[in-house]
Amino acid sequence: MTGKILAYLGVVILTVLGALWAKAQANTELKEVSFCDVVASPARYNGQALSVKGILWPSDHSLSLYGAECVPREGHNVTTQAILPTRWESLPNGKKLRGILKRKRPATVEVVGIFERGGEPYGPDAARFRFSISQIRSASEEKNSPSP
């Protein structure tokens, strides 16, 4: 009898844990959003895991991320420091991105990461926002991009 009760309790515990795990996964669901929407409403996306399409632009001091339709300009500060993860070159599409950035060329990318807007400027170029990349979903050389 005790064995049946323990087996029943095990099933109940596994069911509850499964439901809690599913709820946690739903709460951390990745949002695919326009990068221009993110920088237009930074408080809404602060600290969230996002998938965005944009342009990575290398400079002498840091790496910037921006949207093709919302390029930083005077009076429109959407400068965003992009942070690549440790060992990013070994990630899928990392080698391809490295080849583009090594030649100091901008890259059209789809990346996953955490968006941050804080009170202090980010990085040596004093960017308004920061995007810490965890995945590089795609990368190709940007052909028609104006300089930010």
C-alpha positions as CSV (number, residue, x, y, z in Angstrom):
1,M,0.0,0.0,0.0
2,T,2.8,2.4,0.9
3,G,4.4,1.9,-2.5
4,K,1.2,2.9,-4.3
5,I,0.9,6.0,-2.2
6,L,4.5,7.0,-3.0
7,A,4.0,6.3,-6.7
8,Y,0.9,8.5,-6.6
9,L,2.7,11.3,-4.8
10,G,5.5,11.1,-7.3
11,V,3.1,11.6,-10.2
12,V,1.4,14.5,-8.4
13,I,4.8,16.1,-7.7
14,L,6.0,15.7,-11.3
15,T,2.7,17.1,-12.6
16,V,3.0,20.2,-10.4
17,L,6.7,20.7,-11.3
18,G,5.9,20.3,-15.0
19,A,3.2,23.0,-14.7
20,L,5.5,25.4,-12.9
21,W,8.3,24.8,-15.5
22,A,5.8,25.6,-18.3
23,K,4.7,28.8,-16.6
24,A,8.3,29.9,-16.1
25,Q,9.1,29.2,-19.8
26,A,6.0,31.3,-20.8
27,N,7.2,34.2,-18.7
28,T,10.6,34.2,-20.3
29,E,9.3,33.9,-23.9
30,L,11.5,35.6,-26.4
31,K,9.9,38.7,-28.0
32,E,10.6,39.4,-31.7
33,V,10.3,43.2,-32.1
34,S,11.5,46.0,-34.4
35,F,14.6,47.6,-33.1
36,C,13.2,51.0,-33.9
37,D,10.2,50.2,-31.7
38,V,12.6,49.2,-28.9
39,V,14.5,52.5,-28.9
40,A,11.3,54.5,-29.3
41,S,9.9,52.9,-26.1
42,P,13.0,52.0,-24.1
43,A,11.2,51.7,-20.7
44,R,8.8,49.1,-22.2
45,Y,11.7,46.8,-23.3
46,N,14.3,47.5,-20.6
47,G,15.8,44.3,-19.2
48,Q,13.9,42.0,-21.6
49,A,15.2,39.2,-23.8
50,L,14.5,40.3,-27.4
51,S,15.1,39.2,-31.0
52,V,15.8,42.1,-33.3
53,K,17.0,42.8,-36.8
54,G,19.5,45.6,-37.2
55,I,22.8,46.8,-38.3
56,L,26.0,46.3,-36.3
57,W,28.5,49.0,-37.0
58,P,32.1,48.7,-35.8
59,S,34.1,51.8,-34.7
60,D,37.6,52.2,-33.3
61,H,36.2,52.0,-29.7
62,S,33.1,49.9,-29.7
63,L,30.3,48.2,-31.7
64,S,27.0,49.9,-32.3
65,L,23.6,48.5,-33.1
66,Y,20.9,50.4,-34.9
67,G,17.8,50.0,-37.1
68,A,17.9,50.9,-40.8
69,E,14.9,53.1,-40.3
70,C,16.1,54.8,-37.1
71,V,19.7,55.8,-37.5
72,P,21.1,58.0,-34.7
73,R,21.4,61.6,-35.7
74,E,21.5,65.0,-34.0
75,G,18.3,65.4,-32.0
76,H,17.5,61.7,-32.2
77,N,19.8,59.9,-29.9
78,V,19.2,56.2,-30.3
79,T,22.8,55.2,-30.0
80,T,23.1,51.6,-28.7
81,Q,26.3,49.8,-27.6
82,A,26.3,46.2,-28.8
83,I,28.1,43.7,-26.5
84,L,29.1,40.4,-28.0
85,P,29.2,37.3,-25.7
86,T,32.4,35.5,-24.7
87,R,33.5,33.1,-27.5
88,W,31.0,34.7,-29.9
89,E,33.1,33.6,-32.9
90,S,32.2,30.0,-32.1
91,L,28.5,30.7,-32.1
92,P,26.5,29.9,-35.2
93,N,27.1,32.7,-37.7
94,G,29.9,34.0,-35.5
95,K,32.7,33.3,-38.0
96,K,30.7,35.0,-40.7
97,L,30.1,38.1,-38.5
98,R,33.8,38.2,-37.5
99,G,34.8,38.3,-41.2
100,I,32.6,41.3,-41.8
101,L,33.6,43.2,-38.7
102,K,37.3,42.5,-39.2
103,R,37.1,44.5,-42.4
104,K,35.5,47.4,-40.5
105,R,32.2,46.9,-42.5
106,P,28.7,47.1,-41.1
107,A,26.7,43.9,-40.9
108,T,23.0,43.3,-41.2
109,V,22.1,40.9,-38.4
110,E,19.3,39.2,-36.5
111,V,20.4,38.9,-32.9
112,V,19.0,37.8,-29.6
113,G,19.9,39.6,-26.4
114,I,19.0,41.8,-23.5
115,F,18.1,45.4,-24.0
116,E,19.2,47.9,-21.3
117,R,18.5,51.6,-20.8
118,G,20.1,53.0,-17.7
119,G,20.9,56.4,-16.3
120,E,24.6,56.4,-17.3
121,P,26.0,56.4,-20.9
122,Y,27.3,53.0,-22.1
123,G,30.8,52.3,-23.4
124,P,33.6,54.6,-24.6
125,D,31.3,56.2,-27.2
126,A,28.7,57.1,-24.4
127,A,25.8,55.3,-26.0
128,R,22.3,55.9,-24.7
129,F,21.4,52.2,-24.7
130,R,23.1,48.8,-24.5
131,F,22.2,45.5,-26.2
132,S,24.0,42.4,-24.8
133,I,23.9,39.8,-27.5
134,S,23.5,36.1,-26.6
135,Q,22.7,34.6,-30.1
136,I,23.6,35.6,-33.7
137,R,20.7,34.2,-35.8
138,S,22.0,35.7,-39.0
139,A,24.7,38.0,-40.4
140,S,25.5,39.4,-43.8
141,E,27.5,42.4,-45.1
142,E,25.4,45.5,-45.2
143,K,25.6,47.1,-48.6
144,N,23.4,50.2,-48.4
145,S,23.9,51.6,-44.9
146,P,24.6,55.2,-44.2
147,S,27.0,55.8,-41.4
148,P,25.3,56.3,-38.0
